[in-house]
Amino acid sequence: MNFKLDDKLEFQILMIGSKAVRKAQKDSLKKGIPNVYCKDGVLYFQFPDGTITTEIPGIYKKMEESQYVEFFDEINNISEIEEFKLIEPPDGVEVDISLKIKLKPDVNRWKAQEKIQNLRWKYSKLDNPITLYIEFEQ
C-alpha cells in the first residue's frame, strides 16, 4: 500500500518545522552561539552580530572530535558493513551525521542498522542524542 500525504498536510508540516528551526536559530544567536549552514559541502557560520564566515568558531572547536573518530572507527568495524562514507543529507533534513553504507553481500540490513543505532546511543549524551541519516547502497 502506498501512503502519500495530502499536499495541504505536507505544507502545514513544513511550515511548523520551518517556524521551529527559525525559533531555534534565533535562540542560539541570543545565547551567543553561531548558527551553522552547509551549502555545497561548505560550512558557513553566522554570528549574533550578523557576520558570516567559513572559519570555525571557538565554541565549535571545543567539541570532542575524538568521539566522532571513535564512532566512525566502530562503524567501520561492524562485520556487516563493507564500506561507508559521509554524505550530505537530503535538502531539508537536519542531522548530525549523514552516511551512505554499502553492506557486504547476503547480510541482514536490519542487523547492521541495529548495530549502528546501538553505537549512536553509545556516543550520544542523554540530553543531546546524535541524529543520523542513513542511505544503504544497493
Beta strands, then each sheet from edge to edge (+ up, - down):
strand 1: 35-39
strand 2: 42-46
strand 3: 52-53
strand 4: 81-86
strand 5: 97-103
strand 6: 132-137
sheet 1: 1+ 2- 3+
sheet 2: 4+ 5- 6-
end
